[in-house]
């Protein structure tokens, strides 16, 4: 991969990641309700989902998205249901517990899972990689070094943007710390996760 190709891929992924979508909503909602570390865990899940699609694209298995249509259909609605449950559980949590319990009890595995299913519920993501890779890479000459570079670019672009959103949500959460049971914090972060679930369910 040439330097210009690497920069093009990085800037393209960076710009797409900046567009608010279900991933941003999950990251922000989780960071606002459970803290910055959980925002980081969601980011790990989101990037891991991108890695899966990148591997499929590089292996020339784009057609697998059609073959596995029913699998993606199941993942999509299970993921949407999980995000809805997560959002409602936060929004309906008892006043006074949002700033204490929600930081201590949520598992990071649940946060990683939320990020992962958000990405995997969008099989169209593989079409992005399939469409852009041929113009930037010699797919017949892709080796471990090039694959590692693509993973690094994805981590920096997508992961960096998601962490920035998580940090902003965390800062907003910190401003409410003086009032642990502030309903705006609970309802706002819960609504972001619910909105993400609805986004995932409605997405074609």
N, C-alpha and C positions, 0 to 999 in steps of 0.2 A: 504494500500500500504506500502510495506516495504521500508526501507531506500535505500537498494540496487536497488529496482525497480524504486524508484523515481530518483536516480542518473542515472540509465541506460536510463530512458526516457528523462531526461534533456540533457545528453550528446548526445544522438541520435538526438534530435531535434536541439540542438546547432550546430552540425556538418552539418545537412541538411540545416539549415538556412544560414550557412556560404557560401554555394555553390551559386555563382552568378546566379540569375534567374530573372524573370520579377518583382518579389517583390523588389529585390535589386535595379533594374533599376528605378522603380517608386520612391522609397524612395530617392535614390541619385539624380535623376532628379528633383524631387520636392524640395528637400532641396537646391539644387544648384540654382534653379531658383527663389524660393520664400522664402527661409530661413529655419532655423532649426526648427521653430515651425511647419511649414507645413510638414517637414520630420517626426515630431512626430505625426502629424495628420494622415499621410499615414500609419504609424506604427500601430496606433490605429485601422484603417480599416483592415489591414492585420491580426492582432491578432484576431479581431472580426470575421473575416471569418474563422479562425482556430477554434474559439469557436463553430461556427455553425456546422462544421464537427465533432468536438469532441462530441457535444451533440447527433448528429445523430448516431455516432458510439456507444456511451454508451447506447443509447436507442435501439440498435440492429436494426437500420434502414438502414444498409448499402445497402440493396436491393433497397431502395428508390432512390439511385443514378441512377439505371437502369430505374426505373419507371419515374423519372423526367429527363430522358435523353434530351427531347426536351427543358425543362426549362434551363438546363445547357448549351445547345447549343445556346439558345438565349442570356443568360447571357454572354457567352464566346465572342460572336461577338459584342454585345453591349459594353462590357467592352473594347474589343480591339479597337473599333471605338472611344470610349471616350478617351482612352490613346493616340491614334493617333492624335485626335483633340487637346488634351492638349499639346502634344509635338510640333505640327506644329504651334500652336498659340504662343508658347514661341519662337521657332526658327525664326518665321516671324515677331516678335514684332519689333517696330521701334527702331533703335539704340538710346541709351541714356535713354531708358525707362526700360530696363531689371532689373536694380538694384533698381529702385524706384517704378514703378507701380506694378511690379510683386510681391513685398513684401506686398504692401498695399491692392491691390484689390482682389487677389484670396481668395475665401472663404475656411474656414477650412473644411466645409462640403464637398466641392469638393475634397479636399485632402483625407478625410476619405473615400469617395466614391471610389476614385481611388484605394486605398489600398484594400477595401472590394471586389470590382469587380475583382481585380487581383487574390485574393485568391479563390473566389467563381467560377471563370471561370475555375478552375482546379478541377473537380470532383474526379480525381484520388487521391487527397489529403486524401479523406475519407478512401481510401483503405489502406493508411499508418497507420491510427489510428486503423482500423479494424484488420490489421495484427499484430500490435505490442501490442495492449491492452490485448488480451487473454494471451499472454506470461508473462505479468507483473502484471495483475490485476485479481481478482476474480470478473468477470462481474456480477455475481449473488449477490454480496455483496456490490456493489458500492452505497455509500450514498452521502449526501451533502458534507461531509468533504473531501472524496476522490475526488469528482468532483471539489471542490474548489482548492484542491492541484494540480490537473491536469491543471486547468486554471492558477494557479500561476506559475507552471513549464513552461507552454507555453508562458506566458507573459515574464518571465525572459529569456528564451532561444531565442524564435523568436523575441520578442520585443527588447531584449537587443542587439541582432545582428543587427537588422534593425536600431536601434538608433545609433549604432556605424557607420554604413554605412552613415546615415544621417549626423552625425557629421563630418565625413571625407569629404563628399561632401560640407558641409557648410564651412569648413576650406578652401577647394579649391576655393570656391566662394569668400571668404573673401580676398584671395590673388589677386583677380581681382577687388576689390572694388574701387581702384584708377581710374579704367577706367570702368565706369558704362555701357557703351555701347559696351564693349569688345565682338566681335562677337563669339569668342571661347566659352565664357560662355553661350551665348544664344544658339548657335548651338549645343554645347556639351550637355547641359541639355535637350534641345529639342530632340536631337537625342536619348538620353537615354530613354525618354518617348515613342518616336516613335518605338524604338527597342523593348521596352516592349510590346507595342501594337501588333507588328508583331509576337513577341514570343507567346503571348496569342492566337492570331488567328491561328498560325501554329501548336500549341501544340495539340497533339492527345487527 
